[in-house]
Amino acid sequence: MSTFQGLGVSPGTGIAPILRMSDPVREPESAPALSGELRVREWQRAEEACHRVGRNLLDRAARATGEARAVLEATAGMAVDSTLLARIRAAVLENGQPGPQAVWSAADGIATMFLGSDMGARVRDVQDVRDRIVSELLGLPMPGVPVHDTPFVLVARDLAPADTATLDTSRVVGLVTQEGGPTSHSAILARALGVPAIVACDGVSNILEGTVVFLDGTTGEVICNPGSELQDRHASAAAAGTPSFSGGCTTADGHRVEILANVGGVDGAVEARDAGADGIGLFRTEFCFLDREEAPSVAEQIAAYLPVFRAFEGRKVVIRTLDAGADKPLPFVSSSTEPNPALGVRGYRTSWRDPGVLEDQLEAIAEAASKTSADVWVMAPMIATAAEASAFARLANRAGIAKAGVMIEVPAAALAARAILEHVSFASVGTNDLVQYTMAADRQLSSVSTLNDPWQPAVLRLVEIASSHARDGRKPLGVCGEAAADPLLACVLLGLGVTSLSMTWRAMGAVSGQISRATLAQCRAAAGAALAAASPEQARVAARSEIQPAASASGPSPVGGGVGDRDAVHSARGGKESGVLPQAEKAAPKKAAAKPAVKKAVAEKKPAAPKKAAAKPAVKKAVAEKKPAAPKKAAVNGDDALQTRSVLVGSSNGLHARSASIISQTAAGLKVRVRIASARGGPVDASSMLALMSLGASYQDEVFLTAPEGPGCGEALETLAELIGRDLDHD
């Protein structure tokens, strides 16, 4: 049995054949123009490929839930969008381009429309659809995560966050990448999904596709063609399952430990609440700011924060202010010209450039908190000095937030924790960044991934220093980095003096189960042993030797160990074996079936010729309740009379993929052709998802709907206006 060693980043085990990510799709080579008859046949072939890709994505959406389902439905809509099809048709029939080349140029033209707008981040989505259609036409494997009917272990050089986020966890029983580190975004997402994962596994790309492998997301082992012993051990572990969590964690000798959740929005908050989290230890607010060219308004932020606070009425919610810069650049606060953005203007430092963004965010947090009974604490990322901590605390207090704290993410903050904590109410250790700054190792760079390990004794020493200062000042010190999701390391962190642990809600059962079997004295002994080690590997072994005896009398321990599986296709995570449970047990109950794809565009219709510019009709501003304005009539340069309405966009993310998909599908089913314009562009066909996205309409922007006067006109306008005025991102 060949064995490969990597870094285990998400606990759990699995056995299954491996499948590989396909190679990136390359731009088709240019070819001579097609003749007249061939053009018609090539257009039909290209159109059929678009619809096959759309149907395939909808089939995947029907088997998915939550955010993954929404992403797949929106991508399916792009594949059959009328704007894309019209551009492909023109490229083939008018210019004589072969199908693959026509799809490539048409999609690139649409992507160019998005550049420089709020939709800039959707460029990659359009390119993904392009790659899928081109692959379909050329008979190549689909790009991205492979789709398979039976469980498999996914092997890749590396995974983009978008690939990881849409994994079908009923099929993917484990992830192994040749690159990446334990604090990379893919590792974080794997833990959030509860998928066993290993990164920095050198040589894994040499394993032949289809080879059955065993992987252990704790030890980092990948073993080819596992024998019956591993399979039997895996079956035992799967039967034992992972401990559940219902709140209220204590050590074996009664020491209370707060188990909190890391969330990035209302969906994660609801899942964490339902999983029994004592509160939220890290509410990431970047989702409010990403994919935008300018900062969201105070009103937009209040609307985003309020449902998260309401999910934890009466409980603690620690919200982190905007952590922009480095791997999360935002055009309105960060610079693209910094030679080393990880050491540049990021986190709290962005307020040096534009203090108004932070001040608006604190105002929104305070206002949202005032509307709930949640105990809201706020903390700033990337604090390095006591002066920065003092300045942030004053801003938070001035906004009406009583409990202001800081993230300890750089060695300077840990070493100066005593002085920093004199100005704030609490601190929270962000181990992901603390590791990379302590070890001078970029967490996205696979060549230094062995350094980027939270078990590094130097990192643990900094946590000990910070917790010692917090204890002396009687201030709480939590850990909200991904290190808290490691059951064994969680015990070490408690032994170092940490007062709370915040993690993905999926890890709470394993972490609390391990803590409940260890005494506080054993946790302190494990911490001392880890600090005395010379390497992260030795630190793990030393800590386990102190903790393992506590678990031996209570069945299988969630720390360490490797197991296998009888049927070579199962995964041991969450107490379930993927591939053998009834379908209803594999995933949460599904919502209604996926919406049908946008109806097939009529191939014979060319895009309408652009009309001459017309003066915009006067329209009333929609009322505060976002009801559509009353219809008005207008004559446009001699054309037929039009009815118009105006409405404010109600979706918190504006007319982005999800909302545009719903609106365009509804418009496609109407008997009346409706066009929509915004202050930034249009009018465009309301039945085209991509065209709607190109308007760049944000939350509370006013958009204008027009339709030719006649039967069904008023009803059509009212239907779309009501839809646009709703928050489709959270309906």
Legacy VTK file of the C-alpha trace (Angstrom):
# vtk DataFile Version 3.0
C-alpha trace
ASCII
DATASET POLYDATA
POINTS 731 float
0.000 0.000 0.000
1.538 3.289 -1.120
1.237 6.071 1.463
1.330 9.813 0.879
1.650 12.342 3.673
0.106 15.808 3.737
-1.378 18.178 6.308
-4.751 17.191 7.720
-6.940 20.311 7.796
-10.480 18.969 8.246
-11.096 15.948 10.481
-12.799 12.776 9.357
-11.952 9.770 7.234
-13.085 8.346 3.943
-12.464 5.587 1.444
-13.379 5.843 -2.236
-11.879 5.922 -5.725
-10.170 9.188 -6.607
-11.350 11.582 -9.305
-9.297 14.516 -10.515
-10.191 18.096 -11.333
-9.982 18.537 -15.103
-7.408 20.812 -16.704
-8.364 24.452 -17.427
-10.093 25.087 -20.763
-7.971 26.938 -23.294
-9.189 29.481 -25.829
-10.089 27.732 -29.107
-7.746 28.394 -31.984
-9.030 30.721 -34.693
-10.317 29.042 -37.862
-11.436 30.141 -41.355
-14.975 31.524 -41.638
-17.660 28.894 -42.200
-19.717 28.757 -45.398
-23.421 29.651 -45.445
-24.935 26.179 -44.931
-22.397 25.216 -42.299
-23.186 28.379 -40.337
-26.799 27.350 -39.743
-25.818 23.854 -38.601
-23.040 25.237 -36.366
-25.427 27.700 -34.711
-27.881 24.892 -33.968
-25.043 22.815 -32.499
-23.892 25.708 -30.310
-27.426 26.454 -29.108
-28.002 22.815 -28.205
-24.719 22.761 -26.254
-25.833 25.801 -24.239
-29.072 24.082 -23.278
-27.347 20.796 -22.408
-25.024 22.679 -20.055
-28.008 24.497 -18.536
-29.914 21.251 -17.977
-26.874 19.595 -16.431
-26.448 22.457 -13.975
-30.149 22.369 -13.070
-29.917 18.634 -12.417
-27.053 19.344 -10.018
-29.051 22.166 -8.417
-31.971 19.813 -7.761
-29.646 17.635 -5.659
-28.102 20.566 -3.777
-29.344 22.752 -0.930
-28.777 26.258 0.413
-26.165 28.500 -1.165
-24.840 25.768 -3.474
-28.297 25.310 -4.973
-28.713 29.030 -5.574
-25.277 29.270 -7.220
-25.994 26.355 -9.565
-29.440 27.660 -10.529
-28.021 31.075 -11.343
-25.200 29.532 -13.394
-27.729 27.423 -15.299
-29.618 30.614 -16.129
-26.469 32.170 -17.548
-25.885 29.214 -19.874
-29.220 29.720 -21.669
-29.483 33.474 -21.255
-31.020 35.290 -24.222
-28.221 37.869 -24.358
-25.521 35.203 -24.504
-27.424 33.171 -27.107
-27.996 36.256 -29.265
-24.286 37.089 -29.245
-23.315 33.497 -30.096
-25.883 33.451 -32.896
-24.532 36.644 -34.391
-20.932 35.421 -34.147
-21.797 32.212 -36.013
-24.387 33.345 -38.572
-22.989 36.790 -39.334
-19.244 36.329 -38.806
-18.931 32.645 -39.647
-17.111 31.728 -36.424
-17.093 28.036 -35.408
-19.175 27.289 -32.330
-16.376 27.079 -29.715
-14.793 30.310 -30.948
-18.205 32.045 -31.088
-19.036 31.033 -27.510
-15.648 32.237 -26.301
-15.914 35.654 -27.966
-19.578 36.145 -26.995
-18.929 35.369 -23.326
-15.837 37.560 -23.240
-17.889 40.432 -24.633
-20.387 40.064 -21.790
-17.602 39.773 -19.218
-16.150 43.031 -20.518
-19.495 44.735 -19.817
-19.154 43.749 -16.160
-15.625 45.044 -15.702
-15.427 48.321 -13.798
-18.928 47.900 -12.336
-20.410 46.376 -9.193
-20.598 43.146 -11.192
-16.827 42.891 -11.740
-16.583 39.830 -9.491
-19.102 38.001 -11.714
-16.660 37.957 -14.605
-15.345 34.585 -13.443
-18.920 33.212 -13.358
-19.437 34.133 -16.999
-16.090 32.596 -17.886
-17.041 29.403 -16.046
-20.205 29.114 -18.167
-18.103 29.825 -21.270
-15.672 27.040 -20.366
-18.497 24.561 -19.808
-20.159 25.257 -23.169
-16.842 25.144 -25.046
-16.016 21.823 -23.350
-19.417 20.476 -24.356
-18.825 21.476 -27.984
-15.319 20.003 -28.078
-16.182 16.816 -26.215
-13.855 17.663 -23.319
-14.418 16.874 -19.608
-16.401 19.552 -17.811
-14.182 22.031 -15.954
-14.308 22.311 -12.199
-15.372 19.625 -9.748
-16.310 16.414 -11.619
-19.863 15.120 -11.370
-20.205 11.428 -10.543
-23.027 9.113 -9.495
-21.034 7.346 -6.778
-18.899 8.696 -3.908
-15.301 9.691 -4.651
-12.239 11.395 -3.183
-11.468 14.613 -5.062
-7.798 15.174 -5.915
-6.591 18.519 -7.299
-3.518 20.690 -7.515
-5.533 23.282 -5.598
-9.170 24.312 -5.262
-10.711 27.729 -5.727
-13.080 28.769 -2.923
-15.985 28.702 -5.405
-15.206 25.060 -6.281
-15.102 24.081 -2.619
-18.301 25.966 -1.752
-20.388 24.047 -4.314
-19.173 20.538 -3.525
-21.852 17.855 -3.403
-21.020 16.445 0.026
-23.189 13.379 -0.609
-20.680 12.386 -3.303
-17.342 13.971 -2.314
-16.159 11.975 0.705
-12.816 13.743 0.981
-10.495 16.354 -0.533
-6.769 16.054 -1.191
-4.761 18.877 -2.753
-1.115 18.956 -3.710
-0.863 22.641 -2.807
-2.488 24.895 -0.208
-2.042 25.276 3.520
-4.057 24.629 6.695
-5.350 28.208 6.802
-6.117 28.586 3.082
-9.688 29.484 2.182
-10.292 26.046 0.689
-9.263 24.419 3.976
-11.584 26.737 5.894
-14.501 25.947 3.567
-13.808 22.207 3.789
-14.098 22.397 7.573
-17.297 24.433 7.246
-18.769 21.736 4.984
-17.627 18.923 7.258
-15.588 17.264 4.491
-12.361 15.453 5.495
-9.503 17.288 3.793
-5.732 17.114 3.358
-3.537 19.793 1.788
0.135 20.052 0.765
0.159 16.342 -0.092
3.200 15.981 -2.305
2.961 13.355 -5.046
-0.789 12.801 -4.778
-1.272 13.936 -8.382
0.682 10.840 -9.481
-2.001 8.455 -8.192
-3.925 6.927 -11.098
-7.532 8.066 -11.392
-9.909 5.403 -10.103
-7.476 4.105 -7.474
-9.259 3.477 -4.172
-7.643 5.461 -1.375
-8.113 5.921 2.337
-7.642 9.420 3.753
-7.504 10.680 7.320
-8.196 14.398 7.657
-6.629 14.450 11.122
-3.310 12.686 10.487
-2.921 13.822 6.859
-2.438 10.274 5.532
-3.502 9.095 2.073
-3.160 5.309 1.621
-3.722 3.583 -1.721
-5.678 0.313 -1.937
-6.431 0.033 1.811
-6.793 -3.453 3.265
-9.542 -5.007 5.330
-8.071 -3.789 8.624
-8.463 -0.140 7.636
-11.934 -0.833 6.270
-13.052 -2.488 9.508
-11.637 0.328 11.621
-13.421 2.858 9.467
-16.702 1.013 9.848
-16.310 1.127 13.632
-15.576 4.846 13.614
-18.522 5.547 11.331
-20.811 3.595 13.630
-19.554 5.525 16.667
-20.174 8.825 14.906
-19.330 12.335 16.057
-20.679 13.655 19.370
-23.627 15.996 19.012
-23.721 19.405 20.680
-26.618 21.090 22.401
-24.854 23.954 24.155
-23.218 24.262 27.550
-19.761 22.691 27.254
-17.681 21.880 30.346
-14.468 19.976 30.960
-14.623 16.666 32.833
-14.052 18.539 36.107
-16.749 21.171 35.466
-14.803 24.113 33.950
-17.261 26.055 31.731
-16.187 26.768 28.137
-18.082 28.991 25.717
-18.508 27.253 22.347
-19.271 29.925 19.759
-19.714 29.903 15.983
-17.984 31.643 13.096
-20.567 32.895 10.588
-20.625 35.034 7.470
-24.314 35.854 7.153
-27.835 35.011 8.236
-27.853 31.467 6.783
-24.779 30.503 8.781
-26.196 32.176 11.881
-29.412 30.152 11.707
-27.459 26.912 11.194
-25.222 27.733 14.160
-28.193 28.574 16.382
-29.950 25.347 15.441
-26.722 23.421 16.145
-26.687 24.744 19.735
-23.974 27.418 19.597
-23.715 29.501 22.765
-23.368 32.580 20.569
-21.358 33.988 17.679
-17.642 34.474 18.247
-16.887 35.822 14.771
-19.435 37.478 12.493
-17.564 38.261 9.290
-19.061 41.347 7.645
-17.176 41.181 4.330
-20.204 39.670 2.555
-21.804 43.114 2.760
-18.898 44.758 0.966
-17.642 42.225 -1.588
-18.488 42.522 -5.305
-18.965 46.293 -4.972
-17.214 49.348 -6.331
-18.343 51.545 -3.424
-19.216 50.958 0.218
-22.782 49.950 1.130
-24.957 52.525 2.833
-25.747 52.477 6.544
-29.293 51.326 5.706
-27.996 48.406 3.619
-25.720 47.295 6.427
-28.464 47.501 9.052
-30.628 45.267 6.846
-27.767 42.742 6.594
-26.772 42.669 10.283
-30.245 42.682 11.845
-31.322 39.118 10.919
-28.030 37.735 12.257
-28.508 39.513 15.587
-32.117 38.326 15.750
-31.001 34.718 15.319
-29.177 35.066 18.665
-31.554 37.143 20.747
-30.280 37.365 24.323
-26.913 35.826 23.448
-23.463 37.103 22.578
-22.664 38.155 19.020
-19.109 39.307 18.293
-19.024 41.191 15.013
-15.787 41.996 13.211
-15.524 45.238 11.299
-14.513 45.158 7.652
-11.403 43.041 7.076
-10.482 44.274 3.591
-7.133 44.195 1.832
-4.597 41.455 1.026
-6.661 38.465 -0.222
-9.920 40.465 0.050
-9.224 43.664 -1.937
-11.979 46.244 -2.203
-11.583 49.176 -4.613
-12.993 51.786 -2.237
-10.589 51.092 0.649
-7.586 49.117 -0.633
-4.934 49.740 -3.260
-4.038 47.364 -6.063
-0.528 48.807 -6.356
0.880 47.733 -2.979
3.943 45.502 -3.491
3.051 43.362 -0.447
-0.645 43.786 0.401
-0.554 41.300 3.316
1.748 43.783 5.092
-0.004 46.866 3.766
-3.234 48.723 4.342
-5.687 46.035 5.451
-8.172 45.488 8.257
-8.409 48.427 10.664
-5.715 50.245 8.675
-8.149 50.889 5.826
-9.772 53.506 8.062
-6.606 55.580 7.698
-7.491 56.046 4.036
-11.243 56.490 4.440
-12.459 56.758 8.053
-16.031 57.211 6.876
-16.367 53.543 5.911
-15.590 52.384 9.462
-17.700 55.117 11.059
-20.701 54.174 8.898
-20.250 50.514 9.767
-20.135 51.181 13.501
-23.256 53.343 13.188
-25.042 50.512 11.364
-23.948 47.923 13.943
-25.150 50.090 16.828
-28.491 50.798 15.167
-29.096 47.133 14.320
-28.098 46.089 17.851
-30.574 48.558 19.346
-33.419 46.730 17.612
-32.657 43.348 19.230
-31.796 41.859 22.612
-28.560 40.308 21.293
-25.465 41.135 23.353
-23.430 42.717 20.546
-19.658 43.092 20.872
-17.535 44.627 18.117
-13.869 44.022 17.293
-11.371 45.451 14.820
-9.003 43.291 12.739
-5.274 43.895 12.211
-4.633 45.902 15.380
-0.908 46.214 16.146
-0.559 48.943 18.809
-2.227 50.230 21.950
-2.846 53.556 20.181
-4.853 51.814 17.453
-6.856 49.904 20.053
-7.617 53.104 21.947
-8.703 54.943 18.794
-11.006 52.107 17.728
-12.580 51.824 21.178
-13.356 55.555 21.172
-15.032 55.288 17.769
-17.120 52.297 18.870
-18.149 53.899 22.156
-19.042 57.131 20.356
-21.327 55.129 18.057
-23.063 53.645 21.113
-21.352 50.245 21.302
-20.234 49.507 24.864
-18.084 46.403 24.293
-15.251 47.101 21.875
-12.348 44.711 21.369
-9.553 43.781 19.004
-8.266 40.863 16.998
-4.829 39.582 17.940
-3.455 38.572 14.546
0.085 39.944 14.488
2.897 39.099 16.918
3.116 42.751 18.008
-0.445 42.625 19.334
0.232 39.449 21.324
3.417 40.858 22.820
1.727 44.196 23.629
-1.524 42.617 24.825
-1.197 44.102 28.312
-1.142 47.689 26.976
-3.762 46.992 24.305
-6.228 45.435 26.755
-6.112 48.539 28.942
-8.183 50.293 26.251
-10.650 47.578 25.172
-13.107 45.166 26.767
-11.839 41.930 25.214
-9.618 40.365 22.577
-9.914 37.442 20.197
-7.005 35.558 18.653
-7.224 35.137 14.885
-4.928 32.149 14.507
-5.111 32.050 10.690
-3.259 35.347 10.302
-1.252 35.025 13.521
0.378 31.890 12.099
1.311 33.411 8.758
2.697 36.596 10.308
4.621 34.745 13.029
6.155 32.269 10.597
6.503 34.766 7.700
4.676 32.207 5.534
1.874 33.203 3.147
-1.072 30.956 3.961
-1.979 30.722 0.255
1.506 29.584 -0.803
1.915 25.801 -0.919
5.721 25.952 -0.918
5.695 27.221 2.684
2.591 25.342 3.855
4.546 23.202 6.327
5.433 26.402 8.206
1.835 27.573 8.173
0.651 25.353 10.994
-1.190 26.548 14.148
0.667 23.885 16.144
3.932 25.787 15.699
5.319 26.167 19.259
6.185 29.824 18.552
2.533 30.548 17.746
1.350 28.754 20.874
3.832 30.806 22.898
2.269 34.033 21.602
-1.204 32.802 22.546
0.093 32.007 26.040
1.560 35.521 26.386
-1.662 37.183 25.261
-3.850 35.035 27.518
-1.567 35.718 30.490
-1.999 39.473 30.002
-5.756 39.057 29.552
-6.003 37.035 32.755
-4.019 39.663 34.667
-6.343 42.390 33.369
-9.451 40.261 33.947
-10.429 40.571 30.291
-11.850 37.697 28.236
-9.644 36.295 25.477
-11.161 33.998 22.869
-9.897 32.207 19.793
-11.903 32.616 16.595
-9.375 31.240 14.108
-9.745 27.820 12.534
-7.400 26.350 15.162
-10.371 26.267 17.526
-12.025 23.636 15.295
-9.232 21.110 15.980
-10.477 19.044 18.986
-6.999 18.346 20.388
-5.721 21.881 19.800
-8.886 23.241 21.427
-7.846 21.495 24.652
-4.356 22.985 24.356
-5.830 26.470 23.861
-7.927 26.039 27.010
-4.781 24.999 28.838
-3.076 28.190 27.627
-5.807 30.267 29.269
-8.284 30.965 26.467
-11.835 31.595 27.730
-13.927 30.869 24.610
-13.607 28.980 21.336
-15.319 29.975 18.079
-15.456 27.689 15.058
-17.603 26.408 12.210
-20.781 24.996 13.733
-20.001 21.594 12.173
-16.970 21.205 14.462
-18.798 21.990 17.712
-19.770 18.390 18.453
-16.265 16.981 18.043
-14.632 19.830 19.956
-17.076 19.808 22.864
-16.931 16.010 23.008
-13.144 16.073 23.364
-13.220 18.861 25.965
-15.838 17.043 28.041
-13.525 14.030 28.390
-10.504 16.018 29.608
-9.961 17.845 32.881
-8.640 21.391 32.979
-5.450 20.044 34.565
-4.937 17.712 31.616
-5.513 20.580 29.191
-2.850 22.603 31.015
-0.462 19.652 30.932
-1.080 19.258 27.186
-0.413 22.973 26.673
2.853 22.756 28.585
3.942 19.724 26.590
3.141 21.410 23.276
5.029 24.566 24.259
8.104 22.513 25.115
8.102 20.731 21.735
10.576 21.587 18.993
8.156 21.229 16.055
4.424 21.188 15.324
4.571 17.417 14.755
6.160 16.896 18.168
3.662 19.314 19.723
0.744 17.199 18.472
2.247 13.971 19.776
3.115 15.527 23.140
-0.361 17.024 23.600
-2.062 13.787 22.602
-0.071 11.856 25.180
-1.558 14.090 27.898
-5.131 14.144 26.559
-5.603 10.643 25.098
-5.898 8.849 28.457
-8.904 11.006 29.279
-10.772 9.667 26.260
-9.810 5.997 26.412
-12.562 5.067 28.829
-15.265 6.762 26.772
-14.950 5.080 23.376
-13.266 6.360 20.227
-11.536 9.711 20.522
-11.980 12.459 17.938
-8.242 13.148 18.011
-5.869 11.220 15.755
-6.214 7.688 14.498
-6.886 6.317 11.009
-9.814 4.187 9.909
-11.191 2.539 6.804
-14.487 1.280 5.365
-16.050 -2.047 4.339
-17.590 -0.953 1.064
-14.722 1.319 -0.044
-17.115 4.188 -0.789
-18.053 5.658 2.567
-17.055 8.691 4.595
-17.010 8.883 8.385
-18.200 12.343 9.303
-21.121 13.513 11.359
-21.967 9.901 12.280
-23.205 9.082 8.748
-21.753 6.954 5.952
-22.147 8.648 2.600
-23.287 6.206 -0.046
-25.267 3.773 2.128
-27.856 5.863 3.928
-31.290 6.366 2.401
-31.392 9.484 0.256
-33.476 11.355 2.828
-30.709 10.960 5.401
-27.848 12.151 3.222
-28.771 15.793 3.284
-31.092 18.253 4.905
-34.651 18.208 3.526
-34.724 19.826 0.143
-36.740 22.840 -0.744
-39.051 22.892 -3.717
-37.653 21.509 -6.947
-35.248 23.687 -8.853
-36.931 26.295 -10.990
-36.982 25.478 -14.699
-34.305 27.008 -16.848
-35.001 30.234 -18.652
-37.219 29.240 -21.557
-35.460 28.498 -24.784
-34.718 31.592 -26.821
-36.190 31.645 -30.320
-33.257 30.930 -32.589
-34.677 32.747 -35.558
-34.966 36.098 -33.784
-32.028 38.423 -34.038
-31.472 40.998 -31.287
-33.673 44.026 -31.856
-31.974 46.997 -33.425
-31.272 49.703 -30.869
-33.846 52.451 -30.753
-32.971 56.089 -30.755
-32.404 57.637 -27.394
-35.486 58.990 -25.729
-36.009 61.367 -22.903
-36.654 59.455 -19.688
-40.263 59.787 -18.612
-40.854 61.485 -15.307
-41.582 58.923 -12.619
-42.432 59.103 -8.964
-39.992 57.834 -6.381
-41.214 54.564 -4.823
-42.579 55.017 -1.340
-40.722 53.841 1.745
-42.591 50.523 1.676
-41.087 49.969 -1.785
-44.489 49.813 -3.486
-44.226 50.435 -7.227
-45.201 53.863 -8.465
-48.433 54.152 -10.381
-48.109 53.440 -14.118
-47.595 56.329 -16.491
-47.953 56.573 -20.228
-45.272 57.908 -22.505
-44.691 58.246 -26.211
-41.150 57.587 -27.334
-40.236 59.430 -30.565
-43.345 58.301 -32.363
-43.222 54.684 -31.163
-46.219 53.025 -29.576
-47.226 54.415 -26.186
-45.436 52.817 -23.258
-46.450 52.289 -19.676
-43.737 52.846 -17.088
-43.182 52.134 -13.432
-40.353 52.838 -11.053
-39.332 50.801 -8.038
-36.460 50.626 -5.569
-34.333 47.469 -5.684
-35.079 45.479 -2.530
-32.424 42.760 -2.750
-29.587 43.419 -0.328
-27.007 42.502 -2.985
-28.725 44.456 -5.746
-29.461 42.932 -9.144
-26.793 40.256 -8.812
-26.941 36.686 -10.056
-29.596 35.271 -7.714
-32.114 38.100 -7.927
-31.494 38.668 -11.654
-32.082 34.969 -12.288
-35.460 34.999 -10.532
-36.593 38.231 -12.217
-35.506 37.147 -15.703
-37.228 33.763 -15.435
-40.438 35.470 -14.359
-40.156 38.018 -17.197
-39.579 35.231 -19.739
-42.971 33.768 -18.812
-44.899 37.005 -19.358
-46.838 37.698 -22.543
-45.563 41.276 -22.619
-41.951 42.249 -23.290
-40.693 44.393 -20.409
-37.494 46.448 -20.488
-35.656 47.774 -17.446
-33.231 50.682 -17.047
-31.176 52.088 -14.201
-29.235 55.301 -13.758
-26.154 53.396 -14.954
-27.504 51.762 -18.097
-30.270 50.254 -20.137
-32.984 49.776 -21.057
-32.404 46.035 -21.354
-34.620 43.014 -21.871
-36.004 41.943 -18.495
-35.930 38.285 -19.563
-32.119 38.331 -19.836
-30.352 37.587 -16.574
-26.988 38.793 -17.873
-28.497 42.003 -19.218
-30.116 42.734 -15.851
-26.790 42.170 -14.093
-25.101 44.590 -16.493
-27.303 47.415 -15.134
-25.193 47.434 -11.959
-28.240 48.306 -9.822
-27.532 48.200 -6.080
-29.829 47.938 -3.076
-32.328 50.847 -2.964
-31.335 52.068 -6.442
-34.301 53.186 -8.513
-34.988 51.224 -11.696
-37.481 52.003 -14.451
-39.733 49.429 -16.092
-41.365 49.996 -19.481
-43.704 47.920 -21.630
-45.814 48.603 -24.738
-49.334 49.588 -23.739
-51.860 46.878 -24.404
-53.481 43.771 -22.896
-51.537 42.458 -19.906
-49.172 45.442 -19.786
-50.176 46.754 -16.366
-50.207 43.280 -14.832
-46.759 42.496 -16.222
-45.278 45.715 -14.864
-46.895 45.175 -11.470
-45.598 41.576 -11.276
-41.985 42.529 -12.002
-42.080 45.706 -9.882
-43.291 43.726 -6.868
-40.551 41.144 -7.437
-37.773 43.723 -7.817
-38.894 45.477 -4.637
-38.495 42.316 -2.546
-35.281 41.100 -0.944
-34.802 38.073 -3.195
-31.443 37.292 -1.584
-33.175 36.249 1.638
-36.704 35.272 0.585
LINES 1 732
731 0 1 2 3 4 5 6 7 8 9 10 11 12 13 14 15 16 17 18 19 20 21 22 23 24 25 26 27 28 29 30 31 32 33 34 35 36 37 38 39 40 41 42 43 44 45 46 47 48 49 50 51 52 53 54 55 56 57 58 59 60 61 62 63 64 65 66 67 68 69 70 71 72 73 74 75 76 77 78 79 80 81 82 83 84 85 86 87 88 89 90 91 92 93 94 95 96 97 98 99 100 101 102 103 104 105 106 107 108 109 110 111 112 113 114 115 116 117 118 119 120 121 122 123 124 125 126 127 128 129 130 131 132 133 134 135 136 137 138 139 140 141 142 143 144 145 146 147 148 149 150 151 152 153 154 155 156 157 158 159 160 161 162 163 164 165 166 167 168 169 170 171 172 173 174 175 176 177 178 179 180 181 182 183 184 185 186 187 188 189 190 191 192 193 194 195 196 197 198 199 200 201 202 203 204 205 206 207 208 209 210 211 212 213 214 215 216 217 218 219 220 221 222 223 224 225 226 227 228 229 230 231 232 233 234 235 236 237 238 239 240 241 242 243 244 245 246 247 248 249 250 251 252 253 254 255 256 257 258 259 260 261 262 263 264 265 266 267 268 269 270 271 272 273 274 275 276 277 278 279 280 281 282 283 284 285 286 287 288 289 290 291 292 293 294 295 296 297 298 299 300 301 302 303 304 305 306 307 308 309 310 311 312 313 314 315 316 317 318 319 320 321 322 323 324 325 326 327 328 329 330 331 332 333 334 335 336 337 338 339 340 341 342 343 344 345 346 347 348 349 350 351 352 353 354 355 356 357 358 359 360 361 362 363 364 365 366 367 368 369 370 371 372 373 374 375 376 377 378 379 380 381 382 383 384 385 386 387 388 389 390 391 392 393 394 395 396 397 398 399 400 401 402 403 404 405 406 407 408 409 410 411 412 413 414 415 416 417 418 419 420 421 422 423 424 425 426 427 428 429 430 431 432 433 434 435 436 437 438 439 440 441 442 443 444 445 446 447 448 449 450 451 452 453 454 455 456 457 458 459 460 461 462 463 464 465 466 467 468 469 470 471 472 473 474 475 476 477 478 479 480 481 482 483 484 485 486 487 488 489 490 491 492 493 494 495 496 497 498 499 500 501 502 503 504 505 506 507 508 509 510 511 512 513 514 515 516 517 518 519 520 521 522 523 524 525 526 527 528 529 530 531 532 533 534 535 536 537 538 539 540 541 542 543 544 545 546 547 548 549 550 551 552 553 554 555 556 557 558 559 560 561 562 563 564 565 566 567 568 569 570 571 572 573 574 575 576 577 578 579 580 581 582 583 584 585 586 587 588 589 590 591 592 593 594 595 596 597 598 599 600 601 602 603 604 605 606 607 608 609 610 611 612 613 614 615 616 617 618 619 620 621 622 623 624 625 626 627 628 629 630 631 632 633 634 635 636 637 638 639 640 641 642 643 644 645 646 647 648 649 650 651 652 653 654 655 656 657 658 659 660 661 662 663 664 665 666 667 668 669 670 671 672 673 674 675 676 677 678 679 680 681 682 683 684 685 686 687 688 689 690 691 692 693 694 695 696 697 698 699 700 701 702 703 704 705 706 707 708 709 710 711 712 713 714 715 716 717 718 719 720 721 722 723 724 725 726 727 728 729 730
